[in-house]
Amino acid sequence: MRAVLEARQKAAAVRVEDLEAELERVRAALADAEEVLRRRVIGLEQYLEALAEEDAPAVVAEGVAQRNRVGPRRAVPHRQNAAGVGGLSVDYQALMAAALEAGGDGLGARRAAVVLGWDSALASRVEGARARLKRLVERGWLVEEKPGRFTLPAPEQAAGAGRPGGGP
């Protein structure tokens, strides 16, 4: 009986070692897959941002689209450098109005796509709207306190952002 129990113990130990080796292989594969996913997400965000900038309305004069490019192109000025929401393009003004209307609940990307007149059933359009909302966050116009929910900054944050230097 002792020999049977020892054989079962050895078999169990071998099984544990095999599973530990398999676990390490799966962990390594997961780490690789997460890195690929991270790079793909960054690539998609960059693509959607570029696409959103292409979709920005161009100034039309005599039926020909013209773009006034002096220095680096900024679709959204930093809040502290802008005179107000009126300095934003029409699309961004619409997003700011929708964020104001959403109040504390915040504006989501799907609703932002609807505000922009885009098909909110298309993931690419929703992600393009999300990229625009993120750009507004980066430039100080909106805050993202909850993931995916974009709101206007608190009055004290907005007052600080409006001063030269951005601080009190």
C-alpha positions in Angstrom: 0.0 0.0 0.0 2.9 2.4 0.8 4.4 1.9 -2.6 1.0 2.9 -4.2 0.7 6.0 -2.1 4.3 7.0 -2.9 3.7 6.5 -6.6 0.6 8.6 -6.5 2.5 11.3 -4.6 5.2 11.4 -7.2 2.6 11.5 -10.0 0.9 14.4 -8.3 4.3 16.2 -7.8 5.1 15.7 -11.5 1.6 17.0 -12.5 2.1 20.1 -10.3 5.5 20.8 -11.9 4.0 20.4 -15.4 1.1 22.7 -14.5 3.5 25.3 -13.1 5.6 25.2 -16.3 2.4 25.6 -18.3 1.3 28.5 -16.1 4.6 30.3 -16.7 4.2 29.7 -20.5 0.7 31.1 -20.4 1.8 34.1 -18.3 4.5 34.9 -20.8 2.1 34.5 -23.7 -0.4 36.8 -21.9 2.3 39.4 -21.3 3.2 39.3 -25.0 -0.5 39.6 -26.0 -1.1 42.5 -23.6 1.9 44.4 -25.2 0.6 43.8 -28.7 -2.9 45.0 -27.5 -1.3 48.1 -25.9 0.5 49.0 -29.2 -2.6 48.4 -31.3 -4.7 50.6 -29.0 -2.1 53.4 -29.3 -2.0 52.9 -33.1 -5.8 53.1 -33.3 -5.9 56.2 -31.1 -3.3 57.9 -33.3 -5.2 56.9 -36.5 -8.5 58.1 -35.1 -7.0 61.4 -34.0 -5.5 62.0 -37.4 -8.8 61.0 -39.0 -10.7 63.4 -36.7 -8.3 66.2 -37.7 -9.0 65.4 -41.4 -12.7 65.6 -40.7 -12.4 69.1 -39.2 -14.2 71.6 -41.3 -12.0 73.5 -43.7 -12.6 77.1 -44.6 -14.3 77.3 -48.0 -13.6 80.2 -50.3 -15.0 80.3 -53.8 -15.8 76.6 -53.7 -12.2 75.6 -53.0 -11.2 74.2 -49.5 -8.3 76.1 -48.1 -6.5 75.5 -44.9 -4.6 78.2 -43.2 -1.5 76.5 -41.8 0.8 78.8 -40.0 3.0 76.9 -37.5 1.8 73.6 -36.0 -1.9 72.9 -36.6 -3.9 72.7 -33.4 -7.5 71.8 -33.8 -8.1 72.6 -30.1 -6.2 75.4 -28.4 -5.1 75.0 -24.8 -7.8 76.5 -22.6 -5.5 79.0 -20.9 -4.5 80.4 -24.4 -8.1 80.7 -25.6 -10.5 83.6 -25.2 -13.4 81.2 -24.5 -15.4 78.4 -26.1 -15.9 80.7 -29.1 -12.3 80.0 -30.0 -13.1 76.3 -30.7 -14.3 74.9 -34.0 -18.0 74.3 -34.4 -17.7 70.6 -33.6 -15.8 71.2 -30.4 -18.3 73.9 -29.4 -21.1 71.4 -29.9 -19.2 68.9 -27.7 -18.7 71.5 -25.0 -22.5 72.4 -25.1 -23.3 68.7 -24.9 -21.0 68.3 -21.9 -22.7 71.2 -20.2 -26.1 69.7 -20.9 -25.0 66.3 -19.5 -24.0 67.9 -16.2 -22.5 65.7 -13.5 -23.4 62.5 -15.4 -20.8 63.4 -18.0 -20.8 63.0 -21.8 -20.0 59.6 -23.2 -18.3 58.9 -26.6 -21.5 57.4 -28.1 -23.5 60.5 -27.3 -20.7 62.7 -28.6 -20.8 60.9 -31.9 -24.5 61.6 -32.1 -23.9 65.3 -31.3 -21.3 65.4 -34.1 -23.9 64.0 -36.5 -22.1 60.7 -36.9 -23.5 57.2 -36.9 -23.1 56.0 -33.3 -23.5 52.4 -34.4 -20.0 52.5 -36.1 -17.2 51.8 -33.6 -14.8 53.9 -35.7 -17.1 57.0 -35.3 -17.5 56.4 -31.6 -13.7 56.1 -31.2 -13.2 59.2 -33.2 -15.6 61.1 -30.9 -13.7 59.6 -27.9 -10.5 60.9 -29.4 -12.0 64.4 -29.7 -13.2 64.3 -26.1 -9.7 63.1 -24.9 -8.2 66.0 -26.9 -10.5 68.4 -25.0 -9.3 66.8 -21.7 -5.6 67.2 -22.7 -6.1 70.8 -23.5 -8.0 71.6 -20.2 -11.5 72.1 -21.6 -13.0 68.9 -20.1 -12.1 66.5 -17.3 -12.5 62.7 -17.2 -13.1 61.9 -13.5 -14.8 58.6 -14.3 -13.5 56.5 -17.2 -15.4 57.3 -20.4 -17.5 60.2 -18.8 -16.4 63.7 -19.8 -17.5 66.7 -17.8 -16.8 70.4 -17.5 -14.0 71.2 -15.0 -15.1 72.4 -11.5 -15.3 76.3 -11.4 -12.0 76.5 -9.4 -10.2 74.4 -11.9 -11.7 76.4 -14.8 -10.7 79.7 -13.1 -7.1 78.4 -12.6 -6.9 77.2 -16.2 -8.1 80.6 -17.5 -5.2 82.5 -15.9 -1.9 83.0 -17.6 0.4 80.3 -16.3 -2.6 78.0 -15.5 -2.3 78.2 -11.8 -3.4 80.3 -8.8 
